[in-house]
């Protein structure tokens, strides 16, 4: 007995990495892929995440090592620490696995996971019970991303019963995790009690729920295309959203747009109740107030004038921080951003970079005298919180640049090539 052919792989024949727990589903997946010569030519290996949550965890890792050796595959065993910070053990273990995969995947590799039709049905029900809209009800997709890597789930159209028949036909050995029977976990409760009950009344319940997830995914894709078009019109090349344009939208459309903007900028989703606070306490506030909402460990949406800005969690800054810089390599800054010189190979000599102390003066191009940096920043319409971590470029006692936009008369030949510029950027989140 064999499963139907694999879905077509992506155009780029990148190496595949299977998340291999040793359970039924991932054992079938790994065996299936390993038996395909075309997959072998593109490259195939496996990763086993060792959570250390069960007494048999070491034995499970040994089992996976034996199977990988039998099938002549490379297996990487990664031990993780599952930290439950009030989010529940299921979510904590999932986050630990995700981060382990992101760090272990090599450049150009694609992760492959063994989620099947019943997993999809469980995800759909869990999200429906949380009140998700069509984005959430779309559940898992055959193709998505994990960090910078593609993520493939080729078994979503197959039932666990099909996988079980395949495993028996090929005399496969797999691990049965006893924690899967613990109905204190939400997903296990659905798997052990709810879905079997539904199947007794509606035999094709899992298939129907997975089909609903697929139709939600189609609707979500159409809405996402509209969101991106609208976002491009509103945001343009700015790093903020204009509040007047936001408030002109219907509330549900505004919420979708903000979710899309946050996702685009690598921020975690804004909780549902915070959308209401955003409408009532931030978007409706006076333009001269710095009203804000906060969530997820320090992320903020903050109003400044008629703009809505996103602020990422920032480390505490050492006001005495300084560095020497020749401009030839990007300079890491203490707030997590990076300063880069463009349009020139480097400075003519090593310069100094410091943070603001107060009282600095800068001579703008075409001026005969220096102006207080504080006044320059206000005239440049730089939000107040960005001024605190602004890097300053010095040559001795002469201020040459403040951040990206404010370049002094002295930021010119012979110190730096004509037309050169500075750019400060932040790494994108996962």
C-alpha positions as CSV (number, residue, x, y, z in Angstrom):
1,X,0.0,0.0,0.0
2,X,1.4,3.5,-0.8
3,X,0.2,7.0,-0.5
4,X,-0.6,9.1,-3.6
5,X,2.3,10.9,-5.2
6,X,3.7,13.9,-3.3
7,X,2.5,17.3,-4.3
8,X,4.8,19.1,-6.8
9,X,7.9,20.5,-5.0
10,X,8.6,24.2,-5.4
11,X,10.6,25.4,-8.5
12,X,13.8,25.7,-6.4
13,X,14.9,22.1,-5.5
14,X,16.1,23.0,-2.1
15,X,17.2,20.4,0.5
16,X,14.4,19.2,2.8
17,X,14.6,18.8,6.6
18,X,11.9,16.7,8.3
19,X,10.8,17.5,11.9
20,X,11.1,13.9,13.2
21,X,9.5,13.2,16.6
22,X,9.5,9.5,16.0
23,X,5.7,9.3,16.2
24,X,3.5,7.7,13.6
25,X,3.0,10.8,11.5
26,X,6.6,11.9,11.2
27,X,7.8,8.3,10.8
28,X,5.5,7.9,7.8
29,X,6.6,11.2,6.3
30,X,10.3,10.6,6.7
31,X,10.0,7.0,5.3
32,X,7.9,8.3,2.4
33,X,10.4,11.0,1.5
34,X,13.5,8.8,1.9
35,X,12.0,6.3,-0.5
36,X,11.9,9.0,-3.3
37,X,15.2,9.1,-5.3
38,X,14.4,12.6,-6.5
39,X,14.1,13.8,-2.9
40,X,17.4,12.1,-2.1
41,X,19.1,14.0,-4.9
42,X,18.0,17.3,-3.6
43,X,19.0,16.5,-0.1
44,X,17.1,15.1,2.9
45,X,17.9,15.1,6.6
46,X,15.9,15.1,9.9
47,X,15.8,17.0,13.2
48,X,14.6,15.5,16.5
49,X,13.6,18.0,19.2
50,X,14.4,16.6,22.6
51,X,12.0,18.4,25.0
52,X,13.0,16.5,28.1
53,X,9.4,16.5,29.4
54,X,9.0,12.7,29.5
55,X,11.1,10.1,31.3
56,X,11.5,8.2,28.0
57,X,12.8,11.2,26.1
58,X,16.3,9.8,25.8
59,X,15.0,6.5,24.6
60,X,12.9,8.3,21.9
61,X,16.0,10.2,20.7
62,X,17.9,6.8,20.5
63,X,14.9,5.3,18.5
64,X,15.1,8.2,16.0
65,X,18.8,7.8,15.7
66,X,18.4,4.1,14.9
67,X,15.8,4.7,12.2
68,X,17.8,7.5,10.6
69,X,20.9,5.3,10.5
70,X,18.8,2.4,9.0
71,X,17.5,4.8,6.2
72,X,21.0,6.3,5.8
73,X,19.9,9.8,6.8
74,X,21.5,12.5,8.8
75,X,19.7,13.2,12.1
76,X,20.3,16.2,14.4
77,X,19.1,15.9,18.0
78,X,18.4,19.3,19.6
79,X,17.7,19.6,23.3
80,X,15.5,22.5,24.3
81,X,14.4,24.1,27.5
82,X,10.6,24.5,27.6
83,X,9.8,27.6,29.7
84,X,6.2,27.9,30.6
85,X,5.6,31.7,31.3
86,X,1.9,31.4,31.8
87,X,1.1,30.5,28.2
88,X,0.5,26.8,28.9
89,X,2.8,23.8,28.3
90,X,1.4,23.1,24.8
91,X,2.2,26.6,23.6
92,X,5.5,26.7,25.4
93,X,6.7,23.5,23.8
94,X,5.5,24.6,20.4
95,X,7.5,27.9,20.7
96,X,10.6,26.0,21.9
97,X,10.3,23.7,18.8
98,X,9.8,26.6,16.5
99,X,12.9,28.5,17.7
100,X,15.0,25.3,17.6
101,X,14.0,24.7,14.0
102,X,14.7,28.3,13.0
103,X,18.2,28.1,14.5
104,X,19.0,24.7,13.2
105,X,17.9,25.1,9.5
106,X,20.8,25.9,7.2
107,X,20.7,28.4,4.4
108,X,18.4,27.3,1.6
109,X,16.8,24.4,3.5
110,X,13.0,23.9,3.7
111,X,11.3,22.4,6.8
112,X,8.8,19.6,6.3
113,X,6.2,18.7,9.0
114,X,3.8,15.8,9.2
115,X,0.5,17.5,10.1
116,X,-2.5,15.6,8.6
117,X,-6.2,16.1,8.1
118,X,-7.2,15.5,11.8
119,X,-4.5,18.0,12.9
120,X,-6.1,20.5,10.6
121,X,-9.6,19.8,12.0
122,X,-8.3,20.3,15.5
123,X,-6.6,23.5,14.7
124,X,-9.8,24.8,13.0
125,X,-11.9,24.0,16.1
126,X,-9.4,25.5,18.5
127,X,-9.3,28.7,16.6
128,X,-13.1,28.8,16.2
129,X,-13.4,28.4,20.0
130,X,-11.1,31.4,20.4
131,X,-13.3,33.5,18.2
132,X,-10.9,33.7,15.2
133,X,-11.9,35.2,11.9
134,X,-11.2,33.7,8.5
135,X,-7.4,34.4,8.8
136,X,-7.3,32.2,11.9
137,X,-9.8,29.6,10.7
138,X,-7.6,29.1,7.6
139,X,-5.6,27.0,10.1
140,X,-2.5,25.4,8.6
141,X,-1.4,25.9,4.9
142,X,0.5,23.4,2.7
143,X,3.1,26.1,2.2
144,X,4.0,28.8,4.7
145,X,7.2,30.1,6.3
146,X,9.2,29.5,9.5
147,X,11.5,32.4,10.0
148,X,13.3,32.9,6.7
149,X,12.7,29.3,5.5
150,X,9.8,27.7,3.6
151,X,7.6,25.3,5.5
152,X,5.9,22.4,3.7
153,X,3.1,20.3,5.1
154,X,2.5,17.7,2.3
155,X,0.2,15.4,4.4
156,X,-2.7,17.8,5.2
157,X,-5.1,16.1,2.7
158,X,-4.5,12.6,4.3
159,X,-6.2,11.1,7.3
160,X,-4.4,9.6,10.3
161,X,-6.0,6.3,9.3
162,X,-4.3,6.4,5.9
163,X,-1.0,7.1,7.6
164,X,-1.5,4.2,10.0
165,X,-2.3,1.8,7.1
166,X,0.9,3.0,5.3
167,X,3.0,2.4,8.4
168,X,1.6,-1.1,8.9
169,X,2.1,-2.0,5.2
170,X,5.8,-1.0,5.5
171,X,6.3,-2.6,8.9
172,X,7.4,0.8,10.4
173,X,8.1,1.2,14.1
174,X,7.1,4.4,15.9
175,X,6.8,6.0,19.3
176,X,3.5,6.4,21.2
177,X,3.8,9.4,23.4
178,X,1.7,8.8,26.6
179,X,1.1,12.6,27.0
180,X,-1.1,12.4,23.9
181,X,-3.7,10.7,26.0
182,X,-3.8,13.6,28.6
183,X,-7.0,15.4,27.9
184,X,-6.0,18.3,30.2
185,X,-4.4,19.6,27.0
186,X,-6.9,21.3,24.7
187,X,-5.7,19.6,21.5
188,X,-5.7,16.2,23.1
189,X,-9.2,16.8,24.4
190,X,-10.4,17.5,20.9
191,X,-8.5,14.5,19.5
192,X,-9.6,12.0,22.2
193,X,-13.2,13.1,22.9
194,X,-14.7,15.7,20.6
195,X,-13.7,14.5,17.2
196,X,-14.6,10.8,17.8
197,X,-18.0,12.0,19.1
198,X,-18.5,14.1,16.0
199,X,-17.4,11.3,13.8
200,X,-20.0,9.0,15.2
201,X,-22.8,11.4,14.0
202,X,-21.0,12.8,11.0
203,X,-18.4,10.2,9.7
204,X,-16.7,12.8,7.5
205,X,-16.5,15.5,10.2
206,X,-12.7,15.9,10.0
207,X,-12.7,16.1,6.3
208,X,-15.5,18.7,6.4
209,X,-13.7,20.8,9.0
210,X,-10.5,20.7,7.0
211,X,-12.5,21.7,3.9
212,X,-13.9,24.7,5.8
213,X,-10.3,25.6,6.7
214,X,-9.3,25.5,3.1
215,X,-12.2,27.7,2.0
216,X,-11.3,30.2,4.8
217,X,-7.8,30.2,3.5
218,X,-9.0,31.1,0.0
219,X,-11.1,34.0,1.4
220,X,-8.2,35.1,3.6
221,X,-5.9,35.2,0.6
222,X,-8.3,37.5,-1.3
223,X,-8.7,39.8,1.7
224,X,-4.9,39.8,2.2
225,X,-4.4,41.0,-1.4
226,X,-6.8,43.8,-0.8
227,X,-5.1,44.6,2.5
228,X,-1.7,44.9,0.9
229,X,-3.1,47.2,-1.9
230,X,-4.7,49.5,0.7
231,X,-1.6,49.4,2.9
232,X,0.6,50.5,0.0
233,X,-1.7,53.4,-0.6
234,X,-1.8,54.5,3.0
235,X,1.7,53.8,4.2
236,X,3.7,54.3,1.0
237,X,7.4,54.5,1.9
238,X,6.8,55.8,5.4
239,X,7.3,53.8,8.6
240,X,4.0,55.0,10.1
241,X,0.3,55.0,9.2
242,X,-1.6,58.3,8.8
243,X,-4.3,58.5,11.4
244,X,-6.7,60.5,9.4
245,X,-6.7,57.8,6.7
246,X,-7.1,55.1,9.4
247,X,-10.1,56.7,11.0
248,X,-11.8,57.1,7.6
249,X,-12.0,53.3,7.3
250,X,-14.7,51.1,8.8
251,X,-13.6,49.6,12.1
252,X,-13.3,46.0,10.8
253,X,-11.3,47.1,7.8
254,X,-9.1,49.2,10.0
255,X,-8.4,46.2,12.3
256,X,-7.5,44.1,9.3
257,X,-5.2,46.7,7.9
258,X,-3.4,47.2,11.2
259,X,-3.0,43.4,11.6
260,X,-1.4,43.3,8.1
261,X,0.9,46.2,8.9
262,X,2.1,44.5,12.1
263,X,2.6,41.2,10.4
264,X,4.6,43.0,7.6
265,X,6.8,44.6,10.2
266,X,7.5,41.4,12.2
267,X,5.4,42.4,15.2
268,X,3.2,39.9,17.2
269,X,-0.5,40.1,16.6
270,X,-2.4,42.8,18.6
271,X,-4.9,41.1,20.9
272,X,-8.5,41.6,20.1
273,X,-9.3,43.8,23.1
274,X,-6.4,46.1,22.3
275,X,-8.0,47.0,18.9
276,X,-10.8,48.6,20.8
277,X,-8.4,50.4,23.1
278,X,-6.5,51.6,20.0
279,X,-9.7,53.0,18.5
280,X,-10.9,54.7,21.6
281,X,-7.7,55.9,23.4
282,X,-5.2,56.4,20.6
283,X,-6.8,57.1,17.3
284,X,-9.5,59.3,18.9
285,X,-7.0,61.2,21.2
286,X,-5.8,64.8,20.6
287,X,-3.0,65.0,18.0
288,X,-0.5,66.5,20.5
289,X,-0.8,63.5,22.9
290,X,1.5,60.5,22.7
291,X,-1.3,58.0,23.5
292,X,-0.4,54.4,23.1
293,X,-1.3,50.7,23.6
294,X,1.2,48.1,24.7
295,X,1.2,44.3,24.3
296,X,3.5,41.2,24.1
297,X,6.4,42.2,26.3
298,X,6.9,45.8,25.3
299,X,5.6,46.3,21.7
300,X,3.7,49.6,21.4
301,X,1.5,51.4,18.9
302,X,2.0,55.1,19.7
303,X,0.4,58.2,18.3
304,X,2.5,61.2,17.5
305,X,0.9,64.2,15.8
306,X,-1.3,62.6,13.1
307,X,0.8,59.4,12.7
308,X,0.6,55.9,14.2
309,X,4.0,54.5,14.9
310,X,5.1,50.9,15.9
311,X,7.7,50.6,18.6
312,X,9.5,47.4,19.2
313,X,10.7,46.4,22.7
314,X,14.0,48.2,23.3
315,X,16.8,47.4,25.6
316,X,17.9,49.9,28.3
317,X,20.5,52.2,26.8
318,X,23.9,53.0,28.4
319,X,24.2,56.8,27.9
320,X,28.0,56.5,28.0
321,X,28.1,54.1,25.1
322,X,30.5,55.0,22.3
323,X,32.3,53.3,19.4
324,X,34.9,54.0,16.8
325,X,33.8,53.5,13.2
326,X,35.6,53.7,9.8
327,X,32.3,53.2,7.8
328,X,33.6,50.1,6.0
329,X,31.3,47.7,7.9
330,X,27.8,48.2,9.3
331,X,28.0,49.4,12.9
332,X,25.7,47.6,15.5
333,X,24.1,50.1,17.8
334,X,23.0,49.5,21.4
335,X,19.2,49.6,20.6
336,X,19.6,46.7,18.2
337,X,19.7,48.7,15.0
338,X,22.5,48.9,12.5
339,X,24.1,52.0,11.0
340,X,25.4,51.8,7.5
341,X,27.3,54.1,5.2
342,X,26.1,54.1,1.5
343,X,27.7,55.6,-1.5
344,X,31.3,55.4,-0.2
345,X,33.7,52.6,0.8
346,X,34.4,54.2,4.1
347,X,35.4,57.4,5.9
348,X,38.8,58.9,5.3
349,X,39.7,58.3,8.9
350,X,38.2,56.6,12.0
351,X,35.3,58.6,13.5
352,X,33.5,58.3,16.8
353,X,29.8,57.4,17.4
354,X,28.1,58.4,20.7
355,X,24.5,58.8,21.9
356,X,22.9,62.1,22.7
357,X,24.0,63.8,26.0
358,X,22.2,67.1,25.5
359,X,23.5,70.5,24.4
360,X,24.9,69.3,21.0
361,X,25.0,71.7,18.1
362,X,25.1,70.9,14.4
363,X,26.0,73.1,11.4
364,X,23.6,72.3,8.6
365,X,24.8,72.5,5.0
366,X,24.7,76.1,3.7
367,X,24.6,77.6,7.2
368,X,27.3,79.8,8.6
369,X,26.6,78.9,12.2
370,X,25.7,75.9,14.2
371,X,22.1,75.2,15.5
372,X,21.1,73.4,18.6
373,X,20.5,69.7,17.7
374,X,17.3,69.8,19.8
375,X,15.9,72.4,17.4
376,X,17.1,70.5,14.3
377,X,15.3,67.3,15.5
378,X,12.1,69.2,16.1
379,X,12.2,70.8,12.6
380,X,12.9,67.4,11.1
381,X,9.7,66.1,12.7
382,X,11.5,63.2,14.4
383,X,9.3,61.5,17.0
384,X,10.6,62.2,20.6
385,X,11.3,58.5,21.5
386,X,13.5,58.2,18.4
387,X,15.6,61.1,19.6
388,X,16.8,59.3,22.7
389,X,18.6,56.5,20.9
390,X,19.8,58.7,18.0
391,X,23.5,57.8,17.1
392,X,25.7,60.9,16.6
393,X,28.8,60.8,14.4
394,X,31.7,62.9,15.6
395,X,35.1,63.9,14.3
396,X,36.8,65.1,17.4
397,X,34.5,67.9,18.7
398,X,32.6,68.4,15.4
399,X,29.2,66.8,15.0
400,X,29.0,65.4,11.5
401,X,25.6,63.5,11.5
402,X,22.7,62.7,13.7
403,X,20.9,59.6,12.6
404,X,20.0,59.2,9.0
405,X,18.5,62.5,8.1
406,X,20.6,65.2,9.7
407,X,24.0,65.5,7.9
408,X,26.2,68.4,8.8
409,X,28.2,70.7,6.5
410,X,31.3,68.6,7.5
411,X,29.8,65.3,6.2
412,X,31.5,65.9,2.9
413,X,34.9,65.5,1.2
414,X,37.5,64.9,2.3
415,X,36.0,63.0,5.2
416,X,33.5,61.1,3.0
417,X,32.8,60.9,-0.7
418,X,30.3,63.4,-2.2
419,X,26.8,62.0,-2.3
420,X,27.4,59.5,0.5
421,X,24.5,58.9,3.0
422,X,23.8,57.0,6.2
423,X,21.1,54.5,6.8
424,X,19.9,53.1,10.1
425,X,17.9,49.8,9.9
426,X,16.5,47.1,12.2
427,X,16.7,43.4,11.6
428,X,13.3,42.0,10.6
429,X,11.6,39.8,13.2
430,X,10.6,36.1,12.6
